[in-house]
Amino acid sequence: MSAPPRALLFGGTGPIGRRVLARLQARGWQVVALSRGKAPPLPAVESRQGALPGSAGPGDGFDAILSCGPLDLFSQWYAATPTGATPVVAFGSTSVHVKDRSPDPAERALAARLREAEERVAATAAAREAAATLLRPTLVYGGGGDRNLSRIAALARRHGLFVLPHDARGRRQPVHVDDLADAALAALDGPGRGLRAFDLPGGEALAYRDMVARVLASLQPPRRLWLLPGPLFSLAARTARALGVHDAGPAVLQRMREDLVFDAGPARRELGYAPRGFAPEAWMFEGADPI
């Protein structure tokens, strides 16, 4: 009997990574999962302690390498570590398309890091004649602990309500972690060499305030959504930020009014990507820090 395939997994303790790990196990893969601390034992999983980029260990001897954590750190490890022509699947973010034009310098710097990381992965894979797939999710939900919808839910639980400007109608496409994990496994079945990159939006585009309303309605008990006129909301947001209630800056608040919609067509055609509509449940937002 032939030995089972081996995968090296980064970010396996995160919301996406946990789902990817479960799917690899179900397919019979043996997985080496990097973690900063000692991880609990799991069937067919070898825990490797270390941190990206400098102490993550070797990358040779694997049939696939998957990164579900920070793309910039992974790209540095990948460029510096021999891996041969092993296929790579790495998650980035659609922020690479959006935040490069942000008025916030920190957000522009993030977009630049993402772009540089994508270019580093592409160049390294090309030099090694390896297949590389970059996956860019939109707003991720379903695993708890994300810095977007789970934080909104945590704030609403704490304060009993959530406040938005009345014109927060910019469209969003929240995407479930299980759909992202399915896409990652589908990418492993793709072409044997070359670079592919896919935006991975959710299956439904809806106004920002409608998205938040569904989150609040899913909580037990449901929380209220307050819609304020623009100037009043701006005052309330500045006050809440000064008091430490939230840390969203002006650029984040302004984007509530802007459409951030991406095309799932290429992923549908090449990965069989079929994301679900947005039907949140309370348990999907557990484990978030409200501050």
Stockholm file with secondary structure:
# STOCKHOLM 1.0

chainA/1-291         MSAPPRALLFGGTGPIGRRVLARLQARGWQVVALSRGKAPPLPAVESRQGALPGSAGPGDGFDAILSCGPLDLFSQWYAATPTGATPVVAFGSTSVHVKDRSPDPAERALAARLREAEERVAATAAAREAAATLLRPTLVYGGGGDRNLSRIAALARRHGLFVLPHDARGRRQPVHVDDLADAALAALDGPGRGLRAFDLPGGEALAYRDMVARVLASLQPPRRLWLLPGPLFSLAARTARALGVHDAGPAVLQRMREDLVFDAGPARRELGYAPRGFAPEAWMFEGADPI
#=GR chainA/1-291 SS CCCCCEEEEESTTSHHHHHHHHHHHHTTCEEEEEESSCCCCBTTEEEEECCTTTTSCCCCSCSEEEECSCHHHHHHHHHHSCCTTCCEEEECCTHHHHGGGCSSHHHHHHHHHHHHHHHHHHHHHHHHTCEEEEEEESSEESSSCCSSHHHHHHHHHHHSEEEEETTCCCEECCEEHHHHHHHHHHHHTSCSSEEEEEEECCSCCEEHHHHHHHHHHHSSSCCEEEEECHHHHHHHHHHHHHTTSCCCCHHHHHHTTSCCCCCCHHHHHHHCCCCCCCCCCGGGGTTCCCC
#=GC SS_cons         CCCCCEEEEESTTSHHHHHHHHHHHHTTCEEEEEESSCCCCBTTEEEEECCTTTTSCCCCSCSEEEECSCHHHHHHHHHHSCCTTCCEEEECCTHHHHGGGCSSHHHHHHHHHHHHHHHHHHHHHHHHTCEEEEEEESSEESSSCCSSHHHHHHHHHHHSEEEEETTCCCEECCEEHHHHHHHHHHHHTSCSSEEEEEEECCSCCEEHHHHHHHHHHHSSSCCEEEEECHHHHHHHHHHHHHTTSCCCCHHHHHHTTSCCCCCCHHHHHHHCCCCCCCCCCGGGGTTCCCC
//
